[in-house]
Amino acid sequence: MVAIRSVIFNVLFYMMFIAEMIIFTPIYFILPRKKAYFVPKFWARSNLWLMKVIVGTRVEIEGLENLPKGPFIFAPKHQSFWDTFAFLPHIEDPLFILKRELLWIPVFGWYVAKQRMIGVNRAARGKAMTDVMARTLEEMKTGRQLIIYPEGTRRPSGAEPVYKYGIARLYRDLQMPVVPVVHHAGIFWPRRKSIRQGGVIKARILPPIAPGMDEKEFFDHLVKTMEEASDKCLLDTVDANPHLILPPTAKKRISELRSQ
């Protein structure tokens, strides 16, 4: 049954994406940039609705009251495609730094460019990265919220954390609060796999870390705070969903936590 629901969901997911793009594209490019953001947010909500109806996956987000007003850095765990869209409805004016090649994709790249997302050449150094930082600060001064994944790439649930120091440099240079977010959606929507599991995805938005800390002190604090919250979230997720098929990394981490 899980396999059948996963196939149905995946087919409908892409069909709905294409249909919404056809329907909303004329409206999207006519509206002012910020008002046009209702299209990606509607797409995010429709994805969550489809998961609930087809797969039986609900989402519980705790700590929405921790989101500051105005600009901040939103720093979630990155485990699957799910966390690239699931939080969009709750963020007023999201901003991404992404690889510039995405801007070259027809239609999708136009959508991204409309929202003034910041393309970066990952091999670039020096002035190119300085320009990216300057553009990011310029956008955030208008009240936008930067979404950045502290671990850089997707990691399986329960895997050893590999945080990138770039988040500390952003914290230092932008002087904005950082909001850590933990979840284990990778169990329900695994990376590089087509299976989708039903249940309750628990996500937790932690209190913001105010600007002003030394960057190394901030980095150590962020890693410790997120990993402790992530471990608790993992145990709570598994306890609430005893039917889940867990990846080896999650099984190993749960065993370590239970034995402590």
N, C-alpha and C positions, 0 to 999 in steps of 0.2 A: 504493500500500500504506500509506503514512504517513497519508493522508487516511482510509482505511477504518479503520485502527487507532485513529485519533483519535476518529472517530465512535463506535466500539464502546466505547472507554474513557469518553468523556463520558457516554454513556447509562448504562453500568454504574456510573460514579462517583455519579450522582445517585440511581440505584436503590438502590445500597448505602447511601447516606446515609439515605434514607427508611427502608429496612429496619432498619438499625441503630438508628435513633431509635425505631422502633416496638418493637423487641425490648428495648432497654436502658432506655427511659424509666422504667418502673416501678422497676427496680433503682436507677437513678441518683438518683431523688428519695427513695428510702428510706435509702440509705447516707449516712454522714457526708460532709461536703463533700470532704475530702481523699481519702478512699477512693474516692469517686465519680469522681475524676479519671481512673480507669482507662478510663472510657468514651471521653472525647475522645482519650486516648492510643491506645486500640484503633482508633478511627476513623482516626487519623493513620497508624498502621502498616498498616491495611488499604488506605488510599490508596496508600501506597508499594508495597505488594505488588501492587496492581492495575496500577500503572504498569509495574512490572517484567514482569508476566505478559502484559499486553495490548500495551503500547507498546514494551517492551524497554528501559526506562529504569532503570538502577541508580543507587544513591547511595553515594558515598564521602565520609564525614565525617572529616576529619583534625583532631586537636587536642582530642579529647574530654577528655583529661587536663588541659586548661587551664580546665575549668569548676571554679570554687571550690566549696567546701562552704558551705552556708548561703545567705543572701541576696546577690544581685548583679543588675546591670543587663545584660541580654542584648541586644546591639545588632547585629542582622544587616542586610545589604543587603536592600532590598525591591524585588523585580523581578516577582513574580507571586503568584498565590494559593498556589503551592507552599510558599513560605517562611512562610506563616501556620500551617502544620501540621507541616511536615517535622521540626522540631527538638523538638516536644513530647515524644516518647518519651524524650528525653535530659535533660529538665529536670524536677526533682523536683516543684515546685509553682508552675507558671507563673501570672503575673498580667499582665493587659492593662489599659491605659487606652484606652477606646474611646468613640466618639461615643454619646451617651445614647440616640439613636433606635434603636440595635440592641437595647436592653433592652426596647423596646416590641413587638418581633416575637414573635408567639405561639410557644410551645414553645422556639424558639431563645433568645429573651430570658430565658425561665425557666432554661434551661441556664446562660446567662451569669450570671444573678443568683445562682444556686446557688453558683457559684464566687467570688462576691464580687468580680467584675470591676468596675472603676471607670468609670462613665459620666461623660462630660464634655460640657458645652455648649461647642462650639468657639467660639461668639461671646462666651462669658463672659469677664469680666475681674475683677481685684480679688479680692474675698472668695471667689467661686466657685472660682477657680483655687487660692487658698490652701487651701480645703477639700479639693480634689482632692489636693494635695500632702500634706496632713495624713493623709488616708485611705491614700494610697500608702505613706507612711512607716509607718503603723500596721500595714498588711498585711505589709510587708517585715520588720518587727521580729519577726514570727512565723516568719521563715525563708523567705519566698517570693522568687521570682525574677521581676523585672519585664522583660517583653519590649517593647522600644521600637525603632522604626525611625528611625535618625538622619536619613534623608532625607525622612521623613514620608510621601510618596506613592511609588507604584511608578515605577521608572525603567527604561527599556530597557537591556539589557546594553551596556556601552561608552559610554553617554551621559555627558555632562558631569555631574559630581556637583553636587547642590544640597542640602547638609547644612543642617538647621535648628538654630538655636542653642539650642533647647529642651533638647537632650541635655546641653549644658553646664550649664544651670540645674539639671537633675535631678541631675547628678553633684555639683554644689556643695551642693544642699540635702539630698540623701539620704545623702551621704557613704558610698556603696557602691562596690565595684569595678565597672568596666565591661568587659564581654567583647565585643570586636568580632568580627564574623563576615562572611566574604565568600563569594560563590558567583556562578554565572551560570546559575541555573535558568531565568531569563527566556528563554534561548535554547530550552530544551526545552519550557517551558510559558509561551508569550508572553502578556503582558497583553492583554486585549480580543480575543483570538483563540482559535479552537477547536482549532487544530493542536497536536499533542503529538509531540515528536520523541524517538526512542530514543537510547540511548547511556549515558554515565556522567556524572552530575552530580557535580562536585567541590565540596565545601564545606569551608571552613577556619575553625576556631575559633582565634582568635589569643590570645596571652597576655593576661590581664586587666590593665587599667590601674588601679592602686591609687588609693584616694581620697587627697586632700591637695594635688593640684596646683591652681594658679590656674585658674579656669574658662576663661579665654581660652587659656592655655597648653594646657590639656587639649583644648579644641576643636580647636586647630591640630594637636596631636599625633594626635588621633583621625582627623581627615580625612587627614593625611599617611600614617598607618599603614594605614588601610583602603584608600586608593586605590592605594598601592604593592602591597599584598597582592592587591587586586582585579585589577590589571593582570597580575600573575603568574598568578593563578588563571585569568584569561581565556585567556592563551596556553596554559597547561597543558590547559585544557578543550578548546580547539580542536585542539591537537596530538593529544589522546587520542580526539577525535571528528571526524576529517577529513570525514565525510559530512554534517555539520550544515549546514542552511540558516541563514545568519547574517543578523540584522537589519542595516540600513545603519550604525547606530551602532557595532555590534561590528566590522564590516568596517573602518570608518574608524579606530577605536581600535587595532585590530590592525596596520593599515598604519603608523600613527604609531609604535607600539612597535617594530615590525620595522625601521624606518628609523633608530632611535636608535643 
